[in-house]
Amino acid sequence: MFKKRIAIIGSTGSIGDSALKVVSKFPKYFDVALLCCNSNYRKIIKQIQKFSPKNVYINDKKTYDLIVKKKFSKKINFFNNLVNLNKALELEKKFDKVILGVSSIHGLEYSFFFLKYSNEILVANKESIICGGNVLLNKANFYNCKITSIDSEHYCLSQSLKDIDIKNIDTIFLTASGGALLEKRGSFFSKPKLKDVLKHPNWKMGKKITVDSATLVNKVFEIIEAHILFKIPFDKIKIKIHKESLVHSAILTKDGLVRLVAHDTSMLIPIRNSLFDEKFFFDHKNHFKRKNNFTFSFDEKKLLKFKILTISNKVFKYGHSGWIIFNVLNDYLVNKYLNKEIFFYEIVEKLIKILNSKTLINYCKNKKIRNINNIKSVIKFGNNISRTL
């Protein structure tokens, strides 16, 4: 049986965990040829022992130095810089699938790097698509590499769009749980403890994306991502609060029908279906098989408590350079919050202040993005702004 050759970038994170759970259940179908991680020593050791990848890339130098001293049952090629990994991969055949699960803007470099080494990149890192934009998509087309989002919203949206002409779409709705603070008020909402923000009611995710869910910045990112991937005009994309997190996207067509796509709150479903190209059927628990009652509730009134939405339309109009800067600034502020250097409310407050500044407006008006160097230039500009926050 032909095994799909796969690579998992961010193997020790939540997306990497989910991907490897799928692989471990179907070992006859997959060959884990490459694992990439940052610094989780204990976890990568266990993964190497279990999956015996031919290649392992470890970004953190200290972790790399410790692991290369370990002895494993099979020969493993270890790498600590992309130059050497590049030389090794040029001698090997393409990966069938590369799963990109690195969080925040750090995934951007990997998304460009693996284009020429993969037939398809399954992207869970929305920042890579937003910052890469059409430059990434055009380069992927050059290398004949398919870009597929396995974000639950975009995965579900892609399933609906297969049978719908975009001209017949009235509105696309992306759903938002509202995060851990949806029902909170006053000081609890503006100055919550970090542990409370990280208690997402439905999903088990990394810290950064959990904070983005609580500010609703994550949903602004997803609107931009949907615009880039599916060429959907911004004015056709809206948000609805859906506390149950079961419906991930909905399409209202001009004939009055609404097409909803739902799945359990598990990344296993979009990851698994994308790995198998949806040609494989699974015996799995489904929320429609539950004996207890459940509901699909939708609400737009509660969106009013999320101040980031007051600036979202301006962000959309800024274009590619503005989207990149939005990413960079949010990454910086969320990191400061996770390190307890600012209050929760300051994330959005500072974002709004900068995004309204004349300096940014003029910069985005004149900055064109045509290649990766332009992208890096904008990231540098964003980093310079972040130091003033």
C-alpha positions in Angstrom: 0.0 0.0 0.0 1.2 3.5 -0.9 1.9 5.6 2.1 1.5 9.3 2.0 4.7 11.1 3.0 3.9 13.8 5.4 5.7 16.5 7.4 4.3 18.2 10.5 5.5 21.7 11.3 4.8 22.6 14.9 4.5 18.9 15.9 4.6 19.6 19.6 1.7 22.1 19.5 -2.0 21.5 19.6 -2.4 21.1 15.8 0.6 18.8 15.7 -0.9 16.7 18.5 -4.1 16.3 16.6 -2.3 15.4 13.4 -0.2 12.8 15.0 -3.3 11.3 16.7 -4.8 10.8 13.2 -1.5 9.2 12.0 -1.2 6.9 14.9 -4.7 5.5 14.2 -3.9 4.9 10.6 -0.3 3.9 10.5 -0.7 2.0 7.2 -1.6 5.2 5.4 1.1 7.6 6.5 4.9 7.9 6.7 6.0 10.7 9.0 9.0 11.9 7.2 9.7 15.1 9.0 8.8 16.6 12.4 9.6 20.3 13.2 9.3 21.8 16.6 10.7 24.7 18.7 11.8 23.7 22.1 9.6 21.1 23.7 12.3 18.6 24.6 10.3 15.9 26.3 7.5 15.9 23.7 9.7 15.7 20.6 11.6 12.9 22.2 8.4 10.9 22.6 7.3 11.7 19.0 10.7 10.6 17.6 10.5 7.4 19.5 7.0 6.6 18.3 7.1 7.7 14.7 10.8 7.4 13.7 10.9 10.2 11.2 13.8 10.4 8.8 14.3 14.1 9.5 13.8 16.3 12.5 14.1 20.1 12.6 14.5 21.8 16.0 14.4 25.5 16.0 15.8 26.1 19.5 19.6 25.7 19.6 19.7 24.5 23.2 17.1 21.9 22.6 18.8 20.8 19.4 22.1 20.4 21.2 20.5 18.2 23.8 18.6 16.0 21.4 21.4 15.3 19.0 23.3 13.6 21.9 20.4 11.1 22.3 20.5 7.6 20.8 17.5 6.3 18.9 16.7 2.9 17.5 16.8 4.3 13.9 19.1 6.8 12.3 17.6 10.3 12.5 18.8 13.4 10.6 18.7 16.4 12.8 18.7 20.1 11.7 18.8 23.4 13.4 18.8 25.8 10.4 16.7 25.9 7.3 19.7 26.1 5.0 20.8 22.6 5.8 17.3 21.3 5.8 16.9 22.8 2.4 19.9 20.9 1.1 18.6 17.6 2.5 15.1 18.0 1.1 16.3 18.8 -2.4 17.6 15.2 -2.5 14.3 13.7 -1.6 10.9 13.5 -3.2 8.1 15.9 -2.3 6.0 15.5 0.7 2.4 14.5 -0.1 1.1 16.7 2.7 2.7 19.3 5.0 0.7 20.3 8.0 1.6 23.8 9.2 0.6 24.3 12.8 3.1 26.9 14.0 1.3 29.7 15.8 1.3 33.4 15.0 3.4 35.1 12.4 6.3 32.7 13.0 4.6 30.3 10.6 5.1 32.6 7.6 8.7 31.6 6.9 7.8 27.9 7.0 4.9 28.4 4.7 7.1 29.8 2.0 9.9 27.4 2.7 7.9 24.2 2.2 6.1 25.3 -1.0 8.6 23.6 -3.3 8.8 20.5 -1.2 5.1 19.7 -0.9 2.2 18.7 -3.1 -0.1 20.3 -0.6 0.2 22.4 2.6 -2.6 22.1 5.1 -2.5 25.4 6.9 -3.8 25.9 10.4 -1.8 29.1 10.8 -4.1 31.8 9.5 -1.4 34.5 9.9 0.7 32.8 7.2 -2.1 33.2 4.7 -2.9 36.7 5.7 0.7 37.9 5.7 1.6 35.9 2.6 -1.5 36.9 0.7 -1.4 36.5 -3.0 2.4 36.4 -3.0 2.1 33.1 -1.2 -0.7 31.8 -3.4 1.1 32.8 -6.6 4.3 31.1 -5.4 2.4 28.0 -4.5 0.9 27.9 -8.0 4.4 28.3 -9.4 5.6 25.2 -7.4 2.3 23.3 -8.2 1.6 23.2 -4.4 -2.0 23.4 -3.2 -2.8 25.6 -0.2 -5.6 24.3 1.9 -6.8 25.9 5.2 -7.7 23.4 7.9 -9.0 26.1 10.2 -12.5 24.8 11.1 -14.3 27.8 9.6 -12.5 27.8 6.3 -12.5 24.1 6.0 -16.3 24.0 6.4 -16.6 27.0 4.1 -14.6 25.2 1.4 -17.0 22.3 1.6 -20.0 24.5 0.9 -18.4 26.5 -1.8 -17.8 23.4 -3.9 -21.3 23.5 -5.2 -22.1 27.2 -5.1 -21.3 29.9 -7.6 -20.0 32.9 -5.7 -22.2 35.2 -7.8 -25.2 33.5 -6.2 -24.0 34.2 -2.6 -25.8 36.9 -0.7 -23.9 36.6 2.6 -21.3 34.3 4.2 -21.3 34.0 8.0 -18.3 32.9 10.0 -19.3 31.9 13.5 -17.6 32.9 16.7 -17.9 31.3 20.1 -17.2 34.7 21.8 -14.4 33.1 23.8 -14.1 32.7 27.5 -15.4 36.2 28.4 -18.6 36.4 26.4 -20.9 36.5 29.3 -18.6 38.5 31.6 -19.2 42.2 32.3 -17.4 45.2 33.8 -13.9 44.8 35.2 -14.0 41.1 34.8 -14.2 41.6 31.0 -11.6 44.5 30.8 -9.1 43.1 33.4 -9.6 39.4 33.7 -7.0 37.1 35.1 -5.0 35.2 32.4 -6.2 31.9 33.6 -9.8 32.9 33.0 -9.1 34.2 29.5 -7.5 30.8 28.6 -10.5 28.8 29.7 -12.2 28.5 26.3 -15.6 27.0 26.8 -15.5 24.7 23.8 -12.0 24.3 22.3 -8.6 23.2 23.5 -6.2 25.5 21.7 -2.9 27.2 22.1 -2.6 30.2 24.4 -2.2 32.8 21.6 -5.3 31.8 19.6 -7.3 31.5 22.8 -6.6 35.1 23.6 -7.4 36.1 20.0 -10.7 34.3 20.4 -11.5 36.3 23.6 -10.7 39.7 21.9 -12.4 38.5 18.6 -9.3 39.5 16.7 -9.2 35.9 15.6 -12.5 36.4 13.7 -11.1 39.5 11.9 -8.2 37.4 10.8 -10.6 34.8 9.5 -12.5 37.3 7.4 -9.3 38.4 5.8 -8.2 34.8 5.2 -11.6 33.9 3.6 -11.2 37.0 1.3 -7.7 35.9 0.2 -8.4 32.2 -0.2 -11.9 32.3 -1.8 -11.8 35.8 -3.4 -15.0 36.7 -1.5 -15.7 40.5 -1.2 -15.4 41.8 2.3 -18.9 43.2 2.3 -20.3 39.7 1.8 -18.7 38.3 5.0 -20.2 38.7 8.4 -19.9 37.3 11.9 -22.5 35.6 14.1 -21.9 34.6 17.7 -22.6 30.9 18.0 -21.8 29.8 21.6 -22.0 26.0 20.9 -19.1 26.2 18.3 -20.8 23.4 16.3 -21.7 25.3 13.1 -18.5 26.8 11.7 -19.8 28.6 8.6 -23.1 29.4 6.9 -23.8 30.6 3.4 -27.0 32.5 2.6 -27.7 32.3 -1.2 -29.8 34.6 -3.2 -32.5 31.9 -3.5 -33.1 32.3 0.3 -31.5 29.0 1.3 -28.9 28.8 4.1 -26.3 26.1 4.0 -24.7 25.3 7.4 -21.7 23.1 7.9 -21.2 21.7 11.4 -18.8 19.4 13.2 -17.7 18.6 16.7 -15.3 20.9 18.5 -12.3 18.9 17.4 -9.6 19.7 14.9 -9.3 16.0 14.2 -12.1 16.2 11.7 -10.7 18.8 9.3 -7.2 17.5 9.7 -8.3 13.9 9.2 -10.5 14.6 6.2 -7.8 16.8 4.5 -5.1 14.1 5.1 -7.3 11.5 3.4 -8.6 13.9 0.6 -12.1 13.1 1.9 -12.1 9.7 0.2 -12.1 7.8 3.4 -15.0 7.2 5.7 -14.6 7.0 9.5 -16.5 5.5 12.4 -16.5 8.4 14.8 -18.8 10.0 17.4 -20.9 12.7 15.9 -22.9 15.4 17.7 -26.0 14.4 15.9 -25.8 11.0 17.5 -25.8 12.4 21.0 -28.7 11.4 23.2 -28.8 14.6 25.1 -30.4 17.7 23.6 -28.4 20.4 21.9 -29.2 23.7 20.1 -27.8 25.9 17.4 -28.1 29.5 18.7 -27.0 32.6 16.8 -26.6 36.1 17.9 -25.3 39.4 16.6 -26.2 41.8 19.5 -23.3 40.4 21.6 -20.8 41.5 18.9 -21.3 45.0 20.3 -19.1 44.3 23.3 -16.1 43.5 21.1 -14.4 46.8 20.3 -12.1 45.4 17.7 -15.0 45.3 15.3 -15.2 49.1 15.3 -11.9 49.2 13.4 -12.2 46.0 11.3 -13.6 47.6 8.2 -10.7 50.1 8.2 -8.3 47.2 8.5 -9.9 45.5 5.5 -9.5 48.6 3.4 -5.8 49.0 4.3 -5.0 46.1 2.0 -2.2 43.6 2.3 0.3 45.9 4.1 -2.3 46.8 6.7 -3.2 43.2 7.3 0.5 42.3 7.9 0.9 45.2 10.3 -2.3 44.2 12.1 -0.8 40.7 12.6 2.5 42.0 13.8 1.0 44.4 16.3 -1.5 41.8 17.6 1.3 39.2 18.0 3.3 41.7 20.0 0.5 42.8 22.3 -0.8 39.2 23.0 2.7 38.2 23.9 2.9 41.1 26.3 -0.4 40.1 27.8 0.6 36.5 28.2 3.7 37.8 30.0 1.4 39.8 32.2 2.9 43.1 31.1 -0.4 44.7 30.0 -4.1 44.3 30.9 -6.4 42.4 28.6 -8.4 45.5 27.5 -5.1 47.1 26.4 -4.6 44.6 23.5 -7.6 46.0 21.5 -7.2 49.5 22.9 -3.6 49.8 21.6 -4.5 48.1 18.3 -7.3 50.6 17.6 -5.1 53.6 18.5 -2.3 52.5 16.1 -4.7 51.4 13.3 -6.3 54.9 13.4 -3.0 56.7 13.2 -2.2 58.9 10.1 1.3 57.4 10.0 -0.2 53.9 9.3 -2.8 55.2 6.9 -0.2 57.0 4.8 2.1 54.0 4.9 -0.5 51.5 3.8 -1.7 53.8 1.0 1.7 53.9 -0.6 3.1 50.4 0.2 2.7 47.8 -2.5 3.3 44.1 -1.8 4.7 42.3 -4.8 7.2 39.8 -3.3 8.5 38.2 -0.1 11.0 41.1 0.4 8.1 43.6 0.5 6.4 41.4 3.1 9.5 41.4 5.2 9.8 45.1 4.9 6.3 45.6 6.2 6.9 43.2 9.1 10.0 45.3 10.0 7.9 48.4 9.9 5.3 46.8 12.1 7.9 45.6 14.6 9.2 49.2 14.8 5.7 50.5 15.6 5.2 47.8 18.2 8.2 49.1 20.2 6.3 52.3 20.7 3.4 50.6 22.4 
